[in-house]
Amino acid sequence: MKEKSILISLSQFVKPHKHLAIASLILAATLSVLEVLSTALILPLTQALSGEQEPNSIQSSFLKPLLTFHTYFPPKWQLLAIILALLCLTIIKNLVAYLSSISIYDFMLRSGTLLRRKCVERILELEVVFYTRKNLGELLSHINEQAQRSELLFSLYLEVIRNLLIIGFLLCFLITLSPVLTIIALVSLSIVFLPLRALNRNLQVYSRKAAVTIEAFSTLVTEIITGIRVVKSFHAEARELKRAEESLQNRYNADLKGYKYYSASAPVTETVGISVLLVIILIGANFFLTSTNSTLPILLTFTVTLMRILPKVTILNSFRSQIYLFRGYYEEVQGFLHNTDNLKLPDGQKSYSGLNSELIFKNVTFTFPNNTAPTLHNISLEIIKGKTTAIVGSSGSGKSTLVDLIMRFYDPEQGSICVDGIDIRYLQIGSFRSAIAMVSQDTFLFDVSVRENIRYGRPNATEAEVITAAKQAYAFDFIQDLPQGLDTIVGSRGARLSGGQRQRIAIARAILCNPDILILDEATSALDSNSERIVQQAIEAVSKDRTVIVIAHRLSTIEKADKIIVLQDGCLLEQGTHQELLESRRVYYSLYQSQKLSTSAMDLPTPLTREA
C-alpha cells in the first residue's frame, strides 16, 4: 500500500478519537515553544557567567525580551533570575512532555482497540462458509500479534509530527542566531537521509515477510493444539516439533533481517550527526571570531541547540524506520478487512414473526465453494409446524448441510427455502435465527459458569427460568452436585463435564430460548446407553408441541417421528412415516435392517476362549 492509502485507511480508526490527536498536537506545539525558550536561556546564562554584555548579533525582536529580561534585576540577582527561569521552564516543559506522551499513548491504545474490535466484528459478521476456507490460526494472528504491532503506527505518526514541530521551532531559533551556520548545518544534515533510504526500503520488504511468518506460525500452533489428541495418538510430537522449529526459524530469519536494517538507522544517523556538529563548531568558531566579540555565548548556544536537534533527527529517522517496519503488519490486517468486506450474506428487510404453518424446500441445490459436485441436489420437502421431521442417511448424504441451509449459514445456489411462503433470504437473519435452537453431537460450551451457558441465548433470563429449563432438560440434579452448582465453571468446551452432562446443558440452553424450531443434529450418537436414555427423555420432553428437525444416526430414536426424510448422495430418495418406509422396503428399510442386525450382534455374549 502507498503512503497515501495507508493514511486514508488509518483515518477510519483515528476519527473517533480525533480530540485526543488534536490535544496531542497542541501539547506538542507547546512543548516545541518551551524547548526553544529553555534553550535560548543558555545564551544569557553564558553571558552572565562570563561577564559579557548582550551580543549585538542578535537582532530578533522575539528573542530580545527573553535574552535581556535579567537586565531588569540588580546585577547580583541576574544569574539567580536566569537559573530560576531556566529551572521553571524545564519543569513546565517536562510536565508538558509527560502529558503529551500520555495523550499519544492513550490515542494509540484507543485506536488499536478499535482496530482489534473491527477485526472481531468482521469475524462475527462473516458466515460459516468463510471458515471452511480459512485456518483459525491465521485469523487469530490478525487479531493478536499483527494488530498489536499495527497499533504502534497510530502513535508513531503523532510522534513524527511532535518531533518535526520541535525540530522546526529549534531551527527557527538557530536562524535567529546565525542564518549562515544554519544553512551549512541543514545541508550537512540532509546527508543523513541518503543512506537511510536504502535501509528503509529493505526494512519494509522484511517487515512484510515477518508478518507472513507470524501468520504461518500462529496457524501451525493452533492446528497442533486443536489436533493434540491426534498428534499424541500417532506419537507425532517430534514431527510436529520439527515443523514448529522450521516455522520459528523462518520467523527468526525474517525478524532478524528486518531488525538489522532497523537498528542500522540510529548508528548511521548519530555518526553523521556528530560529524556535522564537529564541522559546525570548527566553522562557527572562525566565523564568530571575525564577526563579533561574543564568540563563546553564541557559539555555545548554537552548539547546544544543534545538539538538541540531532537526537530528535535520530529519533525521527528511527520512527520512520519503525513506520516501515510496522506498516507490513498493518497491511496484513487491512488486507484481511478489505478482502472480507463483501463476504457477508445479504441481510433481509422483513422481520420474522413466527412459524404459522410450514417450512418448505423448493428444488434446492447447494454446492460447497471448493467442491465440483453438489452436496444437495434438487431437494423439495415440507416441514410442518408442530411436527417432528427426521432426516436420515449415510455419512456424507447431506443431512447437516440441509440443516445449515435452514439456519441460513449458507444460501442455496438454486431453489428457495420458504417460511409460510416467504423466502428466508428476505427475512432479517438475526430475527430468524433467534427463533431456532440447535443441539448438536459436538456440543460447544463456553468456558464460563453453567448458568451463563444455559442462558447464552437469553442473557436476561431470570434465575427461576434457568432452573426450570435445567429441570426440563434433566440437568438440575447433576448441576446441584457440582462444586459451585450453577456457578461452576465448565472449562474449555465444557471439558470438566461428561458428554451426557454437556448435552443436557445444551438442551437446557435450547429450552430457555423457547424456539419455534428445534434442531437436533445427532444429539445422542456419541453417548453411552445410560446417558443416551437420559438425554432422550429430555429431548422428548422439549419436543412436545414444537417443530422439531432431527438428524438421526440411530434409527431406533426416530421411530415416532411424524415424517422421515431419507437422503443419499445429496438426493431425497424417499419420505414418510417409519411404518410406511419399512413397508416400501427401499433404502430406509435396508438401513433399519442393517442397524438391527448390528445391534443384535453386539448383544451376543462373547465366546470364551479355551485355556491352553
Legacy VTK file of the C-alpha trace (Angstrom):
# vtk DataFile Version 3.0
C-alpha trace
ASCII
DATASET POLYDATA
POINTS 612 float
0.000 0.000 0.000
1.177 3.517 -0.774
1.733 6.087 1.960
-1.402 8.000 0.989
-3.617 4.916 1.021
-2.127 3.875 4.366
-3.024 7.250 5.879
-6.541 7.108 4.405
-7.165 3.647 5.837
-5.751 4.698 9.218
-8.081 7.694 9.316
-11.154 5.489 9.914
-9.648 4.425 13.236
-8.404 7.941 14.061
-11.646 9.904 13.566
-13.462 8.569 16.665
-10.534 9.759 18.819
-9.509 12.870 16.900
-9.933 15.015 20.034
-7.026 13.115 21.572
-4.940 13.597 18.441
-5.670 17.340 18.436
-4.824 17.600 22.140
-1.570 15.748 21.489
-0.629 18.140 18.698
-1.440 21.220 20.831
0.727 19.831 23.603
3.449 19.077 21.046
3.374 22.676 19.768
3.525 23.965 23.353
6.427 21.646 24.049
8.243 22.972 20.973
7.912 26.576 22.157
9.113 25.645 25.643
12.038 23.756 24.105
13.115 26.916 22.282
12.643 29.143 25.335
14.644 26.871 27.651
17.405 26.542 25.027
17.514 30.281 24.398
18.186 30.950 28.083
21.598 29.327 27.666
22.782 32.498 25.899
22.093 34.965 28.771
23.306 32.315 31.248
26.635 32.063 29.428
26.862 35.858 29.235
26.195 36.214 32.938
28.811 33.604 33.793
31.441 35.168 31.511
30.560 38.774 32.360
29.869 39.667 28.708
27.205 42.106 27.581
24.262 41.497 25.299
25.504 40.228 21.886
24.989 42.738 19.085
24.457 39.987 16.536
21.030 39.077 17.978
18.504 41.325 16.259
15.311 39.269 16.699
12.525 41.287 18.319
11.087 37.986 19.613
14.294 36.989 21.363
15.323 40.416 22.681
12.930 40.438 25.691
13.864 36.865 26.582
17.610 37.379 26.288
17.604 40.657 28.187
14.967 40.041 30.890
17.690 39.565 33.509
18.952 43.100 32.972
15.881 44.394 34.848
17.251 42.801 38.012
20.143 44.135 40.101
23.492 42.732 38.880
23.869 40.428 41.871
20.466 38.821 41.238
20.746 38.440 37.467
22.401 34.992 37.484
19.863 33.681 40.013
16.975 35.062 37.917
18.271 33.268 34.822
18.771 29.988 36.711
15.280 30.147 38.282
13.702 30.953 34.907
15.583 28.064 33.309
14.507 25.739 36.148
10.824 26.747 35.879
10.842 26.352 32.097
12.486 22.937 32.409
9.866 21.754 34.919
6.961 23.067 32.823
8.487 21.673 29.626
8.884 18.188 31.077
5.372 18.263 32.528
4.007 19.140 29.087
6.213 16.427 27.549
4.736 13.913 30.020
1.166 14.948 29.233
1.953 14.855 25.515
3.349 11.311 25.765
0.345 10.130 27.812
-2.108 11.594 25.301
-0.264 9.985 22.376
-0.199 6.611 24.148
-3.882 6.921 25.050
-4.638 7.731 21.428
-2.624 4.688 20.303
-4.453 2.336 22.697
-7.894 3.630 21.733
-7.171 3.426 18.011
-5.578 -0.027 18.395
-8.582 -1.224 20.393
-10.862 -0.010 17.621
-8.734 -1.873 15.057
-8.995 -5.109 17.059
-12.713 -4.572 17.587
-13.133 -4.138 13.838
-11.352 -7.474 13.268
-13.510 -9.264 15.854
-16.637 -7.642 14.438
-15.696 -8.801 10.950
-15.069 -12.354 12.195
-18.529 -12.373 13.799
-20.141 -10.963 10.654
-18.646 -13.499 8.262
-20.783 -16.513 7.540
-19.858 -20.138 8.130
-18.765 -20.703 4.524
-15.788 -18.388 5.091
-14.443 -20.585 7.898
-14.404 -23.637 5.667
-11.636 -21.929 3.685
-9.670 -20.177 6.429
-7.448 -21.518 9.173
-8.168 -20.485 12.761
-4.520 -19.613 13.451
-4.440 -17.229 10.501
-7.470 -15.364 11.842
-6.032 -15.215 15.359
-2.778 -13.755 14.060
-4.714 -10.783 12.633
-6.412 -10.043 15.960
-3.467 -10.715 18.245
0.137 -10.136 17.230
-0.328 -8.331 13.912
-2.969 -5.969 15.343
-0.751 -5.336 18.395
2.172 -4.319 16.202
-0.097 -2.371 13.849
-1.441 -0.145 16.621
2.045 1.348 17.079
1.540 3.132 13.752
-1.087 5.373 15.349
1.391 6.694 17.916
4.346 6.769 15.517
2.707 9.235 13.144
1.921 11.576 16.058
5.450 11.155 17.410
6.832 12.106 13.980
4.678 15.259 13.944
5.735 16.135 17.505
9.428 15.787 16.696
9.050 17.712 13.445
7.467 20.587 15.381
10.314 20.628 17.923
12.954 20.452 15.174
11.175 23.208 13.233
10.998 25.570 16.208
14.629 24.913 17.146
15.720 25.528 13.542
13.934 28.885 13.603
15.891 29.723 16.747
19.137 28.688 15.031
18.337 31.010 12.140
17.984 33.908 14.569
21.398 33.051 15.991
23.185 32.596 12.655
21.464 32.103 9.282
24.755 31.141 7.602
25.639 28.398 10.061
22.055 27.129 9.986
22.190 26.720 6.203
25.502 24.866 6.494
24.005 22.617 9.183
20.879 21.857 7.124
22.876 20.978 4.026
25.118 18.721 6.099
22.234 17.057 7.930
20.461 16.257 4.665
23.284 13.774 4.050
21.871 11.707 6.929
18.771 10.759 4.926
20.601 9.417 1.876
21.904 6.132 3.356
18.626 5.649 5.243
16.517 5.393 2.083
18.005 2.056 1.136
17.705 0.862 4.736
14.007 1.748 4.895
13.220 0.072 1.576
14.790 -3.188 2.751
13.133 -2.797 6.131
9.703 -2.590 4.516
10.336 -5.763 2.494
11.369 -7.809 5.516
8.566 -6.450 7.721
6.067 -7.894 5.249
7.928 -11.209 5.248
7.880 -11.192 9.070
4.100 -10.607 9.052
3.632 -13.648 6.810
5.809 -15.843 9.052
3.856 -14.738 12.148
0.648 -15.802 10.446
2.150 -19.150 9.429
3.428 -19.900 12.945
0.121 -18.927 14.550
-1.695 -21.209 12.111
0.630 -24.109 12.897
0.360 -23.759 16.686
-3.439 -23.540 16.524
-3.534 -26.654 14.376
-1.316 -28.551 16.842
-3.416 -27.535 19.852
-6.777 -28.347 18.255
-5.463 -31.663 16.976
-3.443 -32.604 20.053
-5.309 -35.899 20.540
-4.451 -36.996 17.013
-0.831 -35.882 17.453
-0.425 -37.880 20.647
-2.314 -40.939 19.407
0.101 -41.228 16.467
3.113 -40.345 18.626
3.863 -37.441 16.284
5.154 -34.962 18.885
8.687 -34.974 17.436
7.408 -34.451 13.904
5.193 -31.532 14.948
8.043 -30.037 16.977
10.218 -30.153 13.867
7.520 -28.342 11.871
7.295 -25.736 14.632
11.089 -25.321 14.678
11.138 -24.757 10.908
8.347 -22.185 11.181
10.099 -20.452 14.080
13.362 -20.409 12.110
11.613 -18.716 9.173
10.133 -16.174 11.543
13.500 -15.664 13.234
15.260 -15.079 9.910
12.694 -12.541 8.687
12.554 -10.709 12.036
16.345 -10.595 12.407
16.966 -9.285 8.887
14.318 -6.620 9.393
15.801 -5.636 12.740
19.308 -5.400 11.242
18.099 -2.703 8.867
16.053 -1.047 11.624
18.999 -0.987 14.065
21.359 0.458 11.455
19.400 3.717 11.203
20.363 5.064 14.671
24.151 4.478 14.413
24.245 5.903 10.874
22.278 8.983 11.941
24.356 9.592 15.048
27.697 9.127 13.256
26.798 11.581 10.514
25.193 13.936 13.030
28.260 14.137 15.279
30.445 14.696 12.236
28.215 17.587 11.190
28.325 19.005 14.727
32.121 18.989 14.804
32.270 20.680 11.398
29.810 23.351 12.611
31.896 24.037 15.731
35.021 24.421 13.612
33.347 26.747 11.102
31.419 28.643 13.788
34.482 29.374 15.878
36.202 31.028 12.928
33.030 32.760 11.753
32.168 34.382 15.073
35.797 35.172 15.813
35.880 37.521 12.832
32.393 38.964 13.217
31.829 39.635 16.901
33.460 39.664 20.287
30.718 37.427 21.761
32.054 34.229 20.293
31.585 31.890 23.252
27.945 32.598 24.276
26.528 32.491 20.758
28.610 29.528 19.579
27.835 27.615 22.756
24.090 28.339 22.426
24.148 27.387 18.743
26.015 24.164 19.514
23.688 23.194 22.389
20.642 23.867 20.206
22.113 21.787 17.400
22.876 19.025 19.900
19.217 19.085 20.906
18.188 18.817 17.279
20.476 15.901 16.408
18.867 13.389 18.826
15.469 14.477 17.502
16.661 13.797 13.965
17.933 10.395 15.122
14.602 9.656 16.802
12.739 10.917 13.752
14.646 8.540 11.493
14.072 5.761 13.999
10.340 6.486 13.858
10.436 6.411 10.069
12.141 3.018 10.247
9.545 1.760 12.706
6.752 3.011 10.466
8.185 0.981 7.587
8.586 -1.978 9.949
5.024 -1.949 11.298
3.335 -0.999 8.042
3.821 -4.582 6.867
1.755 -5.865 9.788
-0.906 -3.214 9.303
-1.161 -4.042 5.606
-1.834 -7.685 6.516
-4.636 -6.699 8.907
-6.050 -4.168 6.456
-5.844 -6.767 3.695
-7.960 -9.139 5.798
-10.570 -6.422 6.436
-10.596 -5.370 2.782
-10.757 -8.882 1.317
-13.636 -9.910 3.594
-15.666 -6.736 3.169
-18.202 -8.311 0.810
-18.270 -11.867 2.137
-21.288 -11.432 4.407
-24.625 -12.947 3.443
-27.054 -10.162 2.469
-29.494 -9.475 5.287
-33.204 -9.391 4.620
-35.514 -6.492 5.462
-38.548 -8.332 6.791
-38.723 -9.220 10.474
-39.522 -12.853 11.252
-42.889 -13.077 13.026
-43.059 -16.804 13.762
-43.803 -20.087 12.017
-47.519 -20.361 11.298
-47.811 -23.396 9.029
-44.761 -24.844 7.283
-41.171 -24.537 6.127
-40.722 -25.627 2.516
-37.671 -26.547 0.399
-38.334 -25.888 -3.297
-35.882 -27.527 -5.719
-32.889 -26.625 -3.536
-29.403 -27.308 -4.885
-26.242 -26.405 -2.983
-22.540 -26.900 -3.735
-19.700 -26.039 -1.374
-17.217 -23.499 -2.839
-14.333 -25.970 -3.095
-16.418 -28.849 -4.457
-17.480 -29.639 -8.016
-20.411 -31.967 -7.273
-23.492 -30.623 -5.419
-23.839 -31.604 -1.768
-27.626 -31.289 -2.117
-29.383 -31.718 -5.449
-32.934 -30.593 -6.274
-34.351 -31.100 -2.762
-38.070 -30.477 -2.264
-39.756 -31.195 1.077
-42.155 -29.805 3.669
-41.592 -29.404 7.392
-44.932 -28.929 9.141
-45.361 -26.761 12.226
-45.669 -28.713 15.474
-44.444 -31.956 13.899
-41.187 -33.890 14.244
-39.298 -34.364 10.993
-36.336 -36.752 10.977
-33.538 -36.704 8.401
-31.573 -39.911 7.905
-28.956 -41.157 5.508
-25.433 -42.466 5.317
-22.436 -40.293 6.146
-21.924 -37.581 3.517
-25.525 -37.700 2.282
-26.086 -34.001 3.055
-28.053 -34.181 6.314
-26.090 -31.493 8.208
-25.870 -29.297 5.104
-29.662 -29.319 4.818
-29.933 -28.115 8.429
-27.237 -25.465 7.838
-29.331 -24.108 4.975
-32.329 -23.823 7.317
-30.136 -21.880 9.760
-29.066 -19.793 6.757
-25.388 -20.451 7.309
-25.353 -20.694 3.505
-27.719 -19.725 0.722
-28.765 -22.287 -1.915
-27.369 -21.692 -5.381
-30.678 -22.833 -6.873
-34.185 -23.042 -5.480
-35.531 -21.489 -2.290
-36.368 -22.177 1.354
-39.624 -20.530 2.428
-41.296 -19.936 5.786
-45.047 -19.544 5.327
-44.429 -18.638 1.703
-41.645 -16.082 2.422
-38.128 -16.842 1.175
-35.839 -16.804 4.229
-33.408 -14.612 2.247
-35.947 -11.800 2.674
-36.020 -12.255 6.454
-33.694 -10.485 8.866
-31.023 -13.043 9.728
-30.936 -12.126 13.413
-34.682 -12.316 13.983
-34.956 -15.644 12.113
-32.036 -17.375 13.801
-33.189 -16.255 17.239
-36.289 -18.409 16.697
-34.167 -21.533 16.097
-32.218 -23.570 18.649
-29.799 -26.358 17.816
-28.402 -29.207 19.882
-25.627 -30.997 18.019
-23.487 -34.069 18.551
-20.398 -31.921 19.166
-21.833 -29.732 21.917
-19.933 -26.500 22.425
-19.932 -24.902 25.856
-18.127 -21.689 26.716
-15.528 -21.525 29.474
-17.919 -19.750 31.839
-20.388 -20.870 34.502
-23.182 -23.387 33.957
-25.692 -20.567 34.444
-24.125 -18.396 31.728
-24.028 -21.334 29.311
-27.715 -22.141 29.864
-28.850 -18.572 29.320
-26.482 -17.869 26.427
-29.449 -17.478 24.071
-31.375 -15.363 26.615
-28.853 -13.380 28.691
-31.627 -11.629 30.648
-33.397 -14.817 31.763
-34.246 -14.964 35.452
-32.786 -17.468 37.895
-36.150 -19.240 38.125
-36.303 -19.621 34.331
-32.767 -21.047 34.247
-33.632 -23.602 36.941
-36.873 -24.562 35.199
-35.028 -25.117 31.916
-32.375 -27.196 33.710
-35.066 -29.361 35.312
-36.850 -29.904 31.994
-33.528 -30.988 30.481
-32.932 -33.478 33.337
-29.818 -31.468 34.210
-30.666 -29.832 37.523
-29.837 -32.879 39.689
-26.238 -33.190 38.476
-25.835 -29.393 38.480
-26.629 -29.353 42.207
-23.873 -31.906 42.766
-21.256 -29.715 41.051
-18.789 -27.857 43.365
-20.414 -24.444 42.897
-23.713 -25.535 41.410
-24.871 -23.161 38.681
-21.752 -21.033 39.283
-19.385 -23.900 38.380
-17.018 -23.029 35.523
-17.322 -25.783 32.920
-13.865 -25.405 31.327
-12.896 -25.001 27.687
-15.619 -26.562 25.520
-17.143 -27.986 28.726
-14.129 -30.213 29.391
-14.956 -30.543 33.123
-18.289 -32.236 32.352
-19.167 -35.605 30.850
-20.646 -35.899 27.384
-24.139 -36.535 28.732
-23.905 -33.559 31.101
-22.801 -31.267 28.276
-25.717 -32.431 26.124
-28.244 -31.791 28.870
-26.902 -28.276 29.440
-27.167 -27.699 25.683
-30.780 -28.900 25.775
-31.488 -26.600 28.733
-29.997 -23.745 26.703
-32.348 -24.605 23.836
-35.391 -24.913 26.133
-34.729 -21.494 27.662
-34.825 -19.908 24.205
-38.324 -21.356 23.638
-37.603 -21.681 19.905
-40.115 -22.047 17.074
-37.855 -24.660 15.502
-35.666 -27.089 17.442
-32.864 -28.817 15.527
-31.275 -31.956 16.973
-28.173 -32.893 14.999
-27.335 -36.456 16.084
-27.564 -35.216 19.656
-27.239 -38.671 21.269
-24.984 -40.561 18.844
-21.785 -40.029 20.862
-23.233 -41.028 24.244
-23.217 -44.280 26.161
-26.534 -46.093 26.604
-27.290 -44.676 30.067
-26.528 -41.068 29.059
-28.442 -41.575 25.816
-31.538 -42.706 27.722
-31.486 -39.625 29.984
-30.794 -37.209 27.120
-33.507 -38.880 25.003
-36.011 -38.292 27.824
-35.013 -34.620 27.886
-35.374 -34.389 24.101
-38.836 -35.968 24.157
-39.918 -33.530 26.880
-38.760 -30.462 24.980
-40.094 -31.712 21.634
-43.753 -31.786 22.667
-45.935 -29.392 20.629
-42.858 -27.987 18.902
-41.478 -28.047 15.362
-38.529 -30.406 15.605
-35.968 -31.400 12.977
-33.896 -34.425 13.949
-30.761 -35.653 12.212
-30.578 -39.260 13.339
-27.827 -41.832 13.247
-29.634 -44.437 15.338
-32.929 -45.087 13.572
-34.468 -46.537 16.707
-34.615 -42.999 18.168
-36.873 -41.606 15.406
-39.499 -44.326 15.022
-42.156 -41.963 16.445
-41.285 -39.080 14.083
-44.187 -37.673 12.090
-42.084 -37.721 8.917
-38.761 -39.293 7.999
-36.671 -37.874 5.131
-34.155 -40.249 3.535
-31.124 -38.693 1.805
-28.439 -40.413 -0.219
-25.599 -38.670 -2.078
-27.379 -35.340 -1.737
-30.683 -36.538 -3.221
-34.020 -37.076 -1.498
-34.902 -40.726 -2.148
-37.998 -41.251 -0.015
-40.069 -39.769 2.777
-42.885 -40.940 5.024
-43.544 -42.398 8.471
-41.430 -45.157 9.963
-44.052 -47.798 9.148
-44.621 -46.500 5.613
-40.917 -46.579 4.813
-40.496 -50.080 6.194
-43.384 -51.294 4.083
-41.842 -49.771 0.932
-38.758 -51.923 1.572
-36.318 -49.500 -0.067
-33.330 -47.527 1.300
-34.749 -46.835 4.779
-35.723 -50.493 5.158
-32.143 -51.523 4.295
-30.647 -49.052 6.748
-33.010 -50.140 9.508
-32.366 -53.829 8.994
-28.619 -53.243 8.855
-28.663 -51.397 12.187
-30.937 -54.026 13.711
-28.542 -56.815 12.772
-25.576 -54.803 14.022
-27.275 -54.189 17.377
-28.160 -57.875 17.707
-24.573 -58.888 17.037
-23.345 -56.503 19.725
-25.759 -58.017 22.227
-24.471 -61.602 21.688
-22.292 -62.967 24.533
-18.592 -63.038 23.849
-17.429 -66.667 23.414
-14.937 -67.870 25.986
-11.574 -69.000 24.712
-10.338 -72.304 25.952
-7.295 -72.128 28.152
-4.262 -73.963 26.891
LINES 1 613
612 0 1 2 3 4 5 6 7 8 9 10 11 12 13 14 15 16 17 18 19 20 21 22 23 24 25 26 27 28 29 30 31 32 33 34 35 36 37 38 39 40 41 42 43 44 45 46 47 48 49 50 51 52 53 54 55 56 57 58 59 60 61 62 63 64 65 66 67 68 69 70 71 72 73 74 75 76 77 78 79 80 81 82 83 84 85 86 87 88 89 90 91 92 93 94 95 96 97 98 99 100 101 102 103 104 105 106 107 108 109 110 111 112 113 114 115 116 117 118 119 120 121 122 123 124 125 126 127 128 129 130 131 132 133 134 135 136 137 138 139 140 141 142 143 144 145 146 147 148 149 150 151 152 153 154 155 156 157 158 159 160 161 162 163 164 165 166 167 168 169 170 171 172 173 174 175 176 177 178 179 180 181 182 183 184 185 186 187 188 189 190 191 192 193 194 195 196 197 198 199 200 201 202 203 204 205 206 207 208 209 210 211 212 213 214 215 216 217 218 219 220 221 222 223 224 225 226 227 228 229 230 231 232 233 234 235 236 237 238 239 240 241 242 243 244 245 246 247 248 249 250 251 252 253 254 255 256 257 258 259 260 261 262 263 264 265 266 267 268 269 270 271 272 273 274 275 276 277 278 279 280 281 282 283 284 285 286 287 288 289 290 291 292 293 294 295 296 297 298 299 300 301 302 303 304 305 306 307 308 309 310 311 312 313 314 315 316 317 318 319 320 321 322 323 324 325 326 327 328 329 330 331 332 333 334 335 336 337 338 339 340 341 342 343 344 345 346 347 348 349 350 351 352 353 354 355 356 357 358 359 360 361 362 363 364 365 366 367 368 369 370 371 372 373 374 375 376 377 378 379 380 381 382 383 384 385 386 387 388 389 390 391 392 393 394 395 396 397 398 399 400 401 402 403 404 405 406 407 408 409 410 411 412 413 414 415 416 417 418 419 420 421 422 423 424 425 426 427 428 429 430 431 432 433 434 435 436 437 438 439 440 441 442 443 444 445 446 447 448 449 450 451 452 453 454 455 456 457 458 459 460 461 462 463 464 465 466 467 468 469 470 471 472 473 474 475 476 477 478 479 480 481 482 483 484 485 486 487 488 489 490 491 492 493 494 495 496 497 498 499 500 501 502 503 504 505 506 507 508 509 510 511 512 513 514 515 516 517 518 519 520 521 522 523 524 525 526 527 528 529 530 531 532 533 534 535 536 537 538 539 540 541 542 543 544 545 546 547 548 549 550 551 552 553 554 555 556 557 558 559 560 561 562 563 564 565 566 567 568 569 570 571 572 573 574 575 576 577 578 579 580 581 582 583 584 585 586 587 588 589 590 591 592 593 594 595 596 597 598 599 600 601 602 603 604 605 606 607 608 609 610 611
